[in-house]
Amino acid sequence: MNVLALGLVLGAAALHAGWNLAAKRVPDGGARFVYLYYTVSAVACLPVALVALLLDQQRPAWGWLLAAAGTAVLHVGYGLVLQRGYAVGDLSVVYPLARGTGPLLAVLAAVLLLGERPGWTGLTGALLVVAGVLVIGWPGHGTGDRPALRAGIGYGVLTGVMIAAYTLWDAHSVTGLAVPPLAYLAAGSALQSLLLAPLALRDRPALDRLWRAHRREVLLVGLLSPLAYLLVLFALRLAPVSLVAPARELSIVLGGLAAWLVLGEAEPVRRLAGSAVVLAGIAALTLA
């Protein structure tokens, strides 16, 4: 991987961990917080996407809108589940499990549904992901943290399921349907905001209070999330996916460090070790 591609991927990993840290700092945000940051993403992405379409002289197609509607539904589910996970569980539990479950599910689906037989590298990667999850999810010395730990594990895995679902849909949309990535991202963000509007606007005073109290976190998530995605897209134009995909998952370890250094979450050594094992498993799955 050349230096520019590596820099883009590492930047994306840092941004991804950063916006998840910001989301964790709004545990009571719920659907209103997700609506606000999706709206910020839409406002930021739509003008850029329109300029890109004009420069490329591309004519939008109705199929693009249908593809964006599919990703919007999946991303709304993802955003709500993730935010609920951060409300009931630790960042150092939810985040690595969410990032690690998706690749593992992809391997299982390939084996069970497509009849594929992964080699030793793929099997080793799957085992490493499971081992890392067990290390992260092992109960602490006390018993008071166990309900929160179980909830964090559950929502982390469920978030991973949502990640796997929208990843498959996005890959089909961008490659199979040839939807331009930037237009796809912008339209999806706008539709996500529209889908959540009825829930978020039902209590407008509460929405206004949330915006005033957490304006910084809303802007961080709304801007850093699409920016991290765009950096990965640019990196994929400079380096093969087999190198980009595992490198971007360094965000798992960065998220664990942020949970320890910024949030002061418990048992950092064990959870960081588990995150590193999950990262190694993802790398092996990607290279299989």
ABEGO torsion letter per residue (X at the ends): XBAAAAAAAAAAAAAAAAAAAAAAABAAAEAAAAAAAAAAAAAAAAAAAAAAAAAAGBBBBAAAAAAAAAAAAAAAAAAAAAAAAAAABBAAAAAAAAAAAAAAAAAAAAAAAAGBBBBAAAAAAAAAAAAAAAAAABBBABAAAAAAAAAAAAAAAAAAAAAAAAAAAAAAAAAAAGBBAAAAAAAAAAAAAAAAAAAAAABAAAAAAAAAAAAAAAAAAAAAAAAAAAAAAAAAAABBAAAAAAAAAAAAAAAAAAAAAAAGBBGAAAAAAAAAAAAAAAAAAAAX
